[in-house]
Amino acid sequence: MKILIAGAGIAGLAMALALRNRGIPFELVEREPSDTGRGAGMYLPGNSVRALTRLGVIDRVREIASTIDVQQIFDARGRLLNEVDLASFWRRCGGCLSLSRSALRRALSDALAETPVRYGRSVVLLQRDSAGTLVTFSDGTRRTYDLVIGADGIQSTVRSAIFGQEKLVDLGIASWRTITDNRFGITGWTAMLGRKRTLLAIPVEDGKLYVYADIATPDGVFAGTPADTMRELFSSVAPPLLPIIDSLNPAAIIHAGRLREVPAQPMYKRGVVLIGDAAHATSPSMAQGAGMALEDALVLAEVLSETKNVEAALTAFSARRLGRIQWVQKQGRKRDAVRSLPGPVRNFILSRFGTGLYAKSFGPLLEEI
Ligand SMILES: Cc1cc2nc3c(=O)[nH]c(=O)nc-3n(C[C@H](O)[C@H](O)[C@H](O)COP(=O)(O)OP(=O)(O)OC[C@H]3O[C@@H](n4cnc5c(N)ncnc54)[C@H](O)[C@@H]3O)c2cc1C
């Protein structure tokens, strides 16, 4: 069976590893000329950690990553609203970790060492013919595959070629992400909630800190640099996170953008399947982007190893994945809605029911895939 994976992000690299681990050959192409290492931090709840274990890369990831044992949510004045013992909750999956996106990508691509990625080569066109899916690459070459796996991210070329140019759903939230030195003694997942806005800090590797900020806003046009905007939006928060805002360097690399979703639906059609953000980009408030991509890869490799019938494999894949992904998207939207409630209502809900709500959202993800 000839398999092409389009995109070497977290989904594509995990897919390659999962197929390699099962002895299934594939080709992997990536649009970027090299592993760019772009991006900020990744918090990995326990189900993502379990998936990395099943992919065989957890030892390398643990060497680099920070262990995150506690989640704390404060209001903007610094009053603790809720604390979750993550180490206990996720114990059977191996706990929670966090690291930079580039370190996670490197751990996955290092594990693939002898199966190189074809960098600088993108998929530009897909056409169905009687022999399979004919793919045209950016260098003009063409090749037919029995299965094309679209792991090419939220703006997926594979998705628009096969499933049409459906619109991404804007979630009404503008966000900023950066990595700075952890001079602030932050040891766990630490969030502060202001009016329709969230500031979050999580330790990553090498004494660094991943900082995420967002605000619910229908348009999100901000004058000034991202650092100025973050300072303006969060200048009134108290410790523990205020010193981070005060120390923001105007020259820091800050990724700014709007949060968008690809609503999950069956994403396969005659020899083409989507995984990761291409299939189901999601609000980050469940921190499940990597987890869902890693799980997709494990399940798809498993069903492909069980049958030579591609269509049967893709039907089985979709049946096993769709409900779980739709759950994550629904919970993400609910959590975003709670964060945007008027302060007193939100604070009451989180301080009275925060731990129960956490268990309700994440409990199903403790189950094996
Ligand atoms: C603000 C924010 C915070 C987040 N925080 C977290 C978090 O803490 N934890 C977490 O688990 N998730 C988080 N996520 C989600 C997570 O980043 C994504 O779900 C994850 O990176 C998706 O990986 P992917 O491989 O599907 O897509 P991508 O990482 O986008 O990779 C797609 C790859 O395909 C390549 N490509 C694109 N088009 C083509 C083409 N035509 N041909 C060949 N290659 C192509 C791209 O260059 C890229 O390398 C966050 C997301 C956002 C927006």
The ligand as an SDF file (V2000), in Angstrom:
LIG
                    3D

 53 58  0  0  0  0  0  0  0  0999 V2000
   -2.9920   29.6220   21.0120 C   0  0  0  0  0  0  0  0  0  0  0  0
   -2.8460   28.1270   20.9530 C   0  0  0  0  0  0  0  0  0  0  0  0
   -2.3450   27.4420   22.0540 C   0  0  0  0  0  0  0  0  0  0  0  0
   -2.2510   26.0480   22.0110 C   0  0  0  0  0  0  0  0  0  0  0  0
   -1.7860   25.3750   23.1050 N   0  0  0  0  0  0  0  0  0  0  0  0
   -1.7570   24.0180   23.0890 C   0  0  0  0  0  0  0  0  0  0  0  0
   -1.2990   23.2950   24.2230 C   0  0  0  0  0  0  0  0  0  0  0  0
   -0.8900   23.8550   25.2430 O   0  0  0  0  0  0  0  0  0  0  0  0
   -1.3290   21.9210   24.1650 N   0  0  0  0  0  0  0  0  0  0  0  0
   -1.7600   21.2600   23.0500 C   0  0  0  0  0  0  0  0  0  0  0  0
   -1.7680   20.0290   23.0410 O   0  0  0  0  0  0  0  0  0  0  0  0
   -2.1790   21.9340   21.9630 N   0  0  0  0  0  0  0  0  0  0  0  0
   -2.1830   23.2790   21.9490 C   0  0  0  0  0  0  0  0  0  0  0  0
   -2.5960   23.9520   20.8420 N   0  0  0  0  0  0  0  0  0  0  0  0
   -2.9900   23.1920   19.6470 C   0  0  0  0  0  0  0  0  0  0  0  0
   -1.7900   22.5890   18.9150 C   0  0  0  0  0  0  0  0  0  0  0  0
   -0.8400   23.5930   18.6970 O   0  0  0  0  0  0  0  0  0  0  0  0
   -2.2220   22.0140   17.5800 C   0  0  0  0  0  0  0  0  0  0  0  0
   -3.3880   21.2520   17.7420 O   0  0  0  0  0  0  0  0  0  0  0  0
   -1.1490   21.1260   17.0040 C   0  0  0  0  0  0  0  0  0  0  0  0
    0.0460   21.8310   16.8300 O   0  0  0  0  0  0  0  0  0  0  0  0
   -1.6300   20.5990   15.6640 C   0  0  0  0  0  0  0  0  0  0  0  0
   -0.6100   19.9070   15.0240 O   0  0  0  0  0  0  0  0  0  0  0  0
   -0.7690   19.5270   13.4860 P   0  0  0  0  0  0  0  0  0  0  0  0
    0.4250   18.7110   13.1680 O   0  0  0  0  0  0  0  0  0  0  0  0
   -2.1290   18.9690   13.2400 O   0  0  0  0  0  0  0  0  0  0  0  0
   -0.7440   20.9130   12.7090 O   0  0  0  0  0  0  0  0  0  0  0  0
    0.4850   21.9120   12.4910 P   0  0  0  0  0  0  0  0  0  0  0  0
    1.3160   22.0040   13.6980 O   0  0  0  0  0  0  0  0  0  0  0  0
   -0.0940   23.1480   11.9240 O   0  0  0  0  0  0  0  0  0  0  0  0
    1.3650   21.1830   11.3740 O   0  0  0  0  0  0  0  0  0  0  0  0
    0.9860   21.1390   10.0120 C   0  0  0  0  0  0  0  0  0  0  0  0
    2.2500   20.9790    9.1810 C   0  0  0  0  0  0  0  0  0  0  0  0
    1.8800   20.7870    7.8110 O   0  0  0  0  0  0  0  0  0  0  0  0
    2.7110   21.5890    6.9840 C   0  0  0  0  0  0  0  0  0  0  0  0
    1.9590   21.8540    5.7440 N   0  0  0  0  0  0  0  0  0  0  0  0
    0.9410   22.7330    5.5760 C   0  0  0  0  0  0  0  0  0  0  0  0
    0.4680   22.6580    4.3210 N   0  0  0  0  0  0  0  0  0  0  0  0
    1.2070   21.7080    3.6870 C   0  0  0  0  0  0  0  0  0  0  0  0
    1.1800   21.1590    2.3630 C   0  0  0  0  0  0  0  0  0  0  0  0
    0.2920   21.5750    1.4400 N   0  0  0  0  0  0  0  0  0  0  0  0
    2.0730   20.1880    2.0330 N   0  0  0  0  0  0  0  0  0  0  0  0
    2.9810   19.7560    2.9580 C   0  0  0  0  0  0  0  0  0  0  0  0
    3.0430   20.2440    4.2200 N   0  0  0  0  0  0  0  0  0  0  0  0
    2.1620   21.1990    4.5760 C   0  0  0  0  0  0  0  0  0  0  0  0
    2.9760   22.8360    7.8240 C   0  0  0  0  0  0  0  0  0  0  0  0
    4.1260   23.5250    7.3820 O   0  0  0  0  0  0  0  0  0  0  0  0
    3.1330   22.2290    9.2190 C   0  0  0  0  0  0  0  0  0  0  0  0
    4.4600   21.8460    9.5000 O   0  0  0  0  0  0  0  0  0  0  0  0
   -2.6760   25.3450   20.8460 C   0  0  0  0  0  0  0  0  0  0  0  0
   -3.1640   26.0280   19.7410 C   0  0  0  0  0  0  0  0  0  0  0  0
   -3.2580   27.4130   19.7930 C   0  0  0  0  0  0  0  0  0  0  0  0
   -3.8180   28.1450   18.5910 C   0  0  0  0  0  0  0  0  0  0  0  0
  1  2  1  0
  2  3  1  0
  2 52  2  0
  3  4  2  0
  4  5  1  0
  4 50  1  0
  5  6  2  0
  6  7  1  0
  6 13  1  0
  7  8  2  0
  7  9  1  0
  9 10  1  0
 10 11  2  0
 10 12  1  0
 12 13  2  0
 13 14  1  0
 14 15  1  0
 14 50  1  0
 15 16  1  0
 16 17  1  0
 16 18  1  0
 18 19  1  0
 18 20  1  0
 20 21  1  0
 20 22  1  0
 22 23  1  0
 23 24  1  0
 24 25  2  0
 24 26  1  0
 24 27  1  0
 27 28  1  0
 28 29  2  0
 28 30  1  0
 28 31  1  0
 31 32  1  0
 32 33  1  0
 33 34  1  0
 33 48  1  0
 34 35  1  0
 35 36  1  0
 35 46  1  0
 36 37  1  0
 36 45  1  0
 37 38  2  0
 38 39  1  0
 39 40  1  0
 39 45  2  0
 40 41  1  0
 40 42  2  0
 42 43  1  0
 43 44  2  0
 44 45  1  0
 46 47  1  0
 46 48  1  0
 48 49  1  0
 50 51  2  0
 51 52  1  0
 52 53  1  0
M  END
$$$$
